[in-house]
Amino acid sequence: MIEVFAAKKKPLEKKTIIAAKVKSYIKSDEVYRDLCEEYDQDPDIIDGISVIFTDDIDVTAKTINAKVFLNSALLDEKIQIIGRYLLHELTHCFQHMEKEGRKNKQKNKIYLNRPEEIEAFQYQIKFDSDKRSEKDVNKYVNNLISYHKTPKEERKQKKEQLMQKLRE
């Protein structure tokens, strides 16, 4: 298990080991391969994508110019949880690569209404559904919708939209 092995290491070495392990874990995942196929990317592209654990972000994960930043708080999580966030951010990496040079007109939209966020969460939720119970996935999606203050009358439709890849 990663946590036991990496726990004995110094912080920089631990971050590097976990980044390598989670990349390897994601690389072998079917949902990741589906994502690569959709974006016409070789699954090995993950080897060239920077994955950095940092305390310098105020969110759990963030992608800037196809570089993934994961909050250091994730270092204590199971690989499946780290993988969930990495898969979400890899979706954004591929979106950035595809849209390079074009302006993002969706940036001013409400977060959970942005097409790129919807797609990233759809892949993340599909990945999660293969690793966690249906109850846990539903709880996560409900909390996500609530956290982002989706109006009550829109929550059912938003949940269906976010869980769409589970029906594909």
Solvent accessible surface area in square Angstrom, and as a share of the most:
residue,aa,sasa,rsa
1,M,166,0.74
2,I,22,0.11
3,E,41,0.19
4,V,98,0.56
5,F,107,0.44
6,A,0,0.00
7,A,68,0.53
8,K,171,0.72
9,K,68,0.29
10,K,155,0.66
11,P,99,0.63
12,L,139,0.69
13,E,78,0.35
14,K,39,0.16
15,K,49,0.21
16,T,84,0.49
17,I,31,0.16
18,I,1,0.01
19,A,11,0.08
20,A,61,0.47
21,K,90,0.38
22,V,0,0.00
23,K,33,0.14
24,S,70,0.45
25,Y,56,0.21
26,I,0,0.00
27,K,57,0.24
28,S,81,0.52
29,D,15,0.08
30,E,111,0.50
31,V,1,0.00
32,Y,0,0.00
33,R,106,0.39
34,D,50,0.26
35,L,0,0.00
36,C,1,0.01
37,E,143,0.64
38,E,97,0.43
39,Y,29,0.11
40,D,134,0.69
41,Q,47,0.21
42,D,87,0.45
43,P,46,0.29
44,D,79,0.41
45,I,49,0.25
46,I,0,0.00
47,D,89,0.46
48,G,70,0.67
49,I,7,0.03
50,S,46,0.29
51,V,17,0.10
52,I,70,0.36
53,F,10,0.04
54,T,19,0.11
55,D,111,0.57
56,D,130,0.68
57,I,29,0.15
58,D,138,0.72
59,V,72,0.41
60,T,53,0.31
61,A,16,0.13
62,K,89,0.38
63,T,20,0.12
64,I,81,0.41
65,N,124,0.64
66,A,22,0.17
67,K,98,0.41
68,V,0,0.00
69,F,44,0.18
70,L,0,0.00
71,N,30,0.16
72,S,15,0.10
73,A,75,0.58
74,L,9,0.05
75,L,19,0.10
76,D,118,0.61
77,E,70,0.31
78,K,121,0.51
79,I,32,0.16
80,Q,64,0.28
81,I,26,0.13
82,I,3,0.02
83,G,0,0.00
84,R,15,0.06
85,Y,43,0.16
86,L,0,0.00
87,L,0,0.00
88,H,8,0.04
89,E,10,0.05
90,L,0,0.00
91,T,0,0.00
92,H,14,0.06
93,C,0,0.00
94,F,1,0.00
95,Q,7,0.03
96,H,68,0.30
97,M,63,0.28
98,E,100,0.45
99,K,81,0.34
100,E,144,0.65
101,G,85,0.82
102,R,156,0.57
103,K,182,0.77
104,N,70,0.36
105,K,178,0.75
106,Q,57,0.25
107,K,120,0.51
108,N,151,0.78
109,K,96,0.41
110,I,121,0.62
111,Y,69,0.26
112,L,3,0.01
113,N,55,0.28
114,R,41,0.15
115,P,68,0.43
116,E,19,0.09
117,E,16,0.07
118,I,20,0.10
119,E,30,0.13
120,A,0,0.00
121,F,11,0.05
122,Q,18,0.08
123,Y,5,0.02
124,Q,1,0.01
125,I,1,0.00
126,K,43,0.18
127,F,0,0.00
128,D,1,0.01
129,S,39,0.25
130,D,91,0.47
131,K,64,0.27
132,R,75,0.27
133,S,58,0.38
134,E,138,0.62
135,K,160,0.68
136,D,55,0.29
137,V,3,0.01
138,N,39,0.20
139,K,125,0.53
140,Y,37,0.14
141,V,0,0.00
142,N,72,0.37
143,N,81,0.41
144,L,15,0.07
145,I,4,0.02
146,S,51,0.33
147,Y,165,0.63
148,H,51,0.23
149,K,167,0.71
150,T,9,0.05
151,P,62,0.39
152,K,160,0.68
153,E,147,0.66
154,E,75,0.34
155,R,74,0.27
156,K,155,0.66
157,Q,135,0.60
158,K,16,0.07
159,K,47,0.20
160,E,84,0.38
161,Q,66,0.29
162,L,0,0.00
163,M,26,0.11
164,Q,80,0.35
165,K,22,0.09
166,L,67,0.33
167,R,155,0.57
168,E,133,0.60
